[in-house]
Amino acid sequence: MKEKNSYRKLFTKHLSYWFLTVFIIHIFSRNTSLTERFYARTLYPVVAVVNRWLAQWFPFSIGDLLYFWGISYLLYQIIQLFIQIKKPKNQLEKISVFLLKTIWIFYLSWGFNYFRQPLSNRLNLSLKKYDMSMLLQVTDSLIARSNRLQIILSDNDSTAVVIPYGLEHILQKAPKGYQTIQSITRLNYRVPCIKPSLFSKQISYMGVSGYLNPFTGEAQINRLYPKVFLPDIVSHEIAHQLGYAPENEANFLGYLAATHHPDPYFNYSGNINALYYFLIELKKADPELFKKYLKKINKGILKNFREANEFSKKYRFPINFSSGYDAYLKLNKQKSGIRSYNEMVRLVIAYELKDQL
């Protein structure tokens, strides 16, 4: 009888903790002004700078080691739960406490940024539904800029662009792009902390080119990914560090930072990444017109695109990890899930055609 009462008390206590956690997250998720005022512009900037300042002292990714420890600990407790199946109380409590702490640290360190006000509000961009003429106008502009840069960087229109310096140099140069667009975005990126992922090979099989560790504030880059795309990828991850969680907003800020960067290789990377997303939208809207537009693009750019495609084929894995990330994004109020990456097209059109909208 005492044991039953003990289990009942444990269940009631932890249920109340979980209910409180879900309730608070729900309140913030439904009130963007509350999140913006009390978290995104007050608490988070301090937490982010402190986390990055602490993490920068380590030459390797402490966030990756933290992931490894956390997953190992959770798996160990689950195994112990099955071993001690007749008296699972201690293991259940340990698992519940670990998950609750992880959730709270995640949201306080970074996760509440999913519920802040849209970036378009900050930049005064009108996100009206675009039509085909707008899509084609900006696509033409991206092709023209990409073609021009490709010829400058390769001396002809048929050679793929190759960045002549290494990943460490890319990581060091990336913050300069955000300094350049500070007058546009009013964002101040302090205490850079960008590192190659310790698990680059593993995340390659998951289709991941970069990610932010929300617990340590480190931006992690897949060192194996085709280098020509890395300047834009790094710029994307910095946007997450600055508190812009939605993928479409991080994609857009990454585009702005890369295309305004004084380094032409960053400009090229930002333009062809944006062009890639615009071509996807064009293919969905009009497959025949898409084929015509491909002929406008320099062969050297298409070779760079082929690099990314061949990389994906090389690291293709039978399990589709994107469905898990899609569910994660939807759980955090990103209705489009994994498709939100492509929604940067609306932001780019709104920015490029600002005077016309």
N, C-alpha and C positions, 0 to 999 in steps of 0.2 A: 504493500500500500504506500509506504514511504517513497519507494522508487517511482511509483506512478505519479505521486504528487510532485516529486522532483522533476520528472520529465514535463509535467504540465506547467510548472513554474518556468522552466527553461524555454518551453515553446512560447508561452505567453510573453515572456520578457523579450525574446528575439523577434517575435512577430510585431511587437510594439515598435522596436527599433527599425525594422524594415518598413513598417507603415509610415513612421515619421520621415524616414529617408525618402521614400517615394513621394510623400506629400510635399516636402520642401522642394524637391526637384520639379514636381508638377507646378508648384506656385511660380517658380522662376521661369519655367518653360512657357507659361501662359502670360507672362508679363515682361515683355521685352524692355520696357522703359525702366523697370525695377532692376533687371539684370544689367542694363547699360550703365545706370547711375551708381549702383552699389557694388557691382562686381567688375564689369569690363573697364570702367574708367577710374576706379578707386582701388580695389583690392588687387586685381590681376596684374596691373603694371608693376606693382611692388614685388609680388610673388614671382613673376616671370624673370625680372632682373636678378633677384636673389638666387633663384634656381640656376640661371645661366652663369652667374658669377661663381657659384660653388662648383658647377659641373666643368667649367672651363679649366680648372686646375688639374684635371685629369686628362692625359693625352689620348685616352681611349674612351669609349662610350660606357659610362657607368649605368646609363639607362638600359642598355642591352643586357648588362650583367644583372640588373634589377629584374628585368623581364624573366631571365633564365632562372633566377632564384625564386621568384614568385610562382612561376608555373611549376617548378620542381616541388616547392613546398605544398602547393595545392594538390598536386597528384599524389604526393606522399600521404597527406591527410585522408584523401579519398581511399587510397589502398588500405590504410589503417582502419578506416571505417568498415570495410568489408571483412578485414581480419577479425575485428572486434564487434562483429555484427550483433552479438547477443547483448552487449553493453556499449552502445554507440554514443552515449551522451557526451563524453569528452570530445570525441572527434567532430560530432555535429556542431558543438559550440565553437570549436576552433575554426571550422570551415565557415560558419556564419560570421564570426568576428573578423576573420581575414577578409571575406568578401565585402562586409560593411565598411571596414577601414579602407579597402582598396577603392570602393566607389566614392567615398567621401574625399579621399586624397585626389582622386581623378577629377572630380567636379570642382573642388576648391583650387586645384593647381592649374586647371585649364578648361575642363569640360563645360562649365557654365557659359563659355563663349558661344556654344551652339545656340543659345537662346537670346543673344543680343540683337539689337536693331540692325536691319540690313545695311550693308556697306553703301548701297545706292543712296540711302538717306544722307550719309556723311559726305558723299561726293556730289550730291544734288544731281543724280542721274535719273532720267525718266525711263523706266523699264516697260514702256508700251510694247505691245506685241509687234514684232518686226514683220515686214512683208518680204517677198522674194527680191524685190528691187534693192532693198536695204542689205539683204544678205549678199547679193552679188556685188554691190558697190564696195562693201568692206572686203569681201573675198578678193576682188580685183586689186584693191589697195595692198592687201597682204602679199599677194602674188608678186606685184610690182616691186615692193620693198625687198621681199625674199630673193627674187631673181637678181636684183641689183647687188645686194650684199653677197650673194653666192658667187657672182662673177668677180667682185672685188677681192674676196677671200680665196678664190681658187684659180683666178686668172682666165678661166673659160667657163662655159655654161654646162659642161658635161662631167666635171670632176666633183666628187663629194667633198664637202668642207670638212677639214680635219683641224681640230683645235691644237695648236702647237705646244701648249703647256699642260701640266698635270692637274689632277684633281685638287691637290692642296692649294694650288694657285687659284683655281676656280672658287674654292671656298673662301679664300682670303679676299678676293675681288668682289664677291657677291653683294656685301653690304653697301657698296658704293652706289648701286642702283637705287636703293631706298633713300640715300642722301639726295640723289638727283631728283626724285619725285616728292620730296618732303613738302614742297610748296603746293603740290596737287592734293596729296593725301593727308597732310598734317600728321604724319606718323614719324615717330622718332625711334629708330632701332638702335638700342644701346646694348653693350656687352654681348657681342656676337658669340655664338656657341654652336658651330656646325661641324659635324664629324662624319667620317665614313662609318657605315654600319659594320659591326662585327659579324653580322649574319647576312652579308651581301649575297652569298650564293643561295642561301635558304630563301631569302625574300625574292630572289629572281624567279624561283619556281612558283611563288605566290603572285607574280605579276606586279611587284611593288618596286618603284624606282626611288622612293624616298618616304620618310614619315617623321612625324614629331613624337618624341617621347613626352607625354603629358606630365609625367611624374618628376622629370628632371629638367624639362625645358630644352633638351638637346634636339637639334634638327639632325636627322640621320639620312645619309645619302648612300644609295647603292653604287659602290665603286665599280661594279662590273657593267653598269648600264652604258650604252653607247655615249661617248663623251660629249658629242655635239649637242645633246639634249640636256646635259647636266646644268648649264647656267640657268636655264629656265626652271628646272626642277628645284635647284637650290633656292631660287627666288620665291618659288611656291612655298617651300617649307618655312622660309623666313616669315612669310605672311601668316602662317599658322602660329609662329612664335609671337607675332604681334597681336594675337588674339582673334584672328579671323578664322573660325573653325570650318564654316561651310566650304566645300571643295570648289564651288564655282567662284566664290570670292577670293580664295587663295590663288586659284588659277589666274584670275583677272589681275590681282595685285602683282603676281609673279610676272605676268605679261608686261605690265606697266614698268616694273623695275628693270626687267631685262631689256626691253626695247628703248628705254631712256638711259641705259648704262653707257658710259663713255667708251667701253670696249666693244668693237664691232662683232666679236664672236658672241657676246651676250645678246646684242641686237638680233643677230641671225637666229640664235637659239629661241629667243622669245617670239620672233615672227613666224618661224616654221612650226613651232608648237601651236600657236594660235591658228595658223593656216590649216593644220591637221584637223582641229576641231570644226573649223568652218567647212572643210571638205566633207566631213562626216554628215553635217547638217544638210549640205547641198545634195549629197548622195541619197539621203532619206527623202528629200523634197522632190528631186528630179534626177534619176539615175542617168538619163541620156545627157543632160546638161553637165552633170558631174564628169562624164567622160570627155566632153569638150574642154572643160576647164583643166583637166589633167594635162592636156596638150599645151596649155599656156605656161606650165611650170617647167623650169630648167631641169634637164636630166640630172644634174648634180644634186638638186634638192630631192628628187625622187630616189636617188641612190641613198641619201641620208635617211629617208623614210624607210627604205628597204632594210637598212641596218637595224632599225628598231623592230621591224617585222621578223627578221632573221633571229634577232635576240630572243623574241617571244617564242619562236618555234623551237629554238635550242633548249629553252628552259620550260617548255610546256609540261604541265603536270596533269595527271588524270583527274585530280580533284579540283573543282572550281571554287577557289577561295573567295572570289569576288562576291558570291552570294552571301557569305558570312558578313563581309564588310557592308554590303547593301543593307542587310538587316540591322547592323549597328548604326548606320547613318539614319535609317528610318526611325529607329528607337530614339534618336536624338533630334527628332523633329525636322529631319531633312527628307521631305516627302518624296523627292525624286530618287533618293538612294544613290546608287552608283552612277546613275545618269546625271547627277548634279554637276559632274565634271564638265559635261557639255554645255551646261547652262551659262558658262562663262561667255558664250557667244552673245547672249543678250546684253551682258555688261559691256563687252567690247563694242558692239554696235551702238549702244547708248553713248559710250564715250567718244567713239570716232565720229558719230553723226550728231553730236550734242546740239549743234546749231540748227539742225534740221528737224529735231523732234520737239 
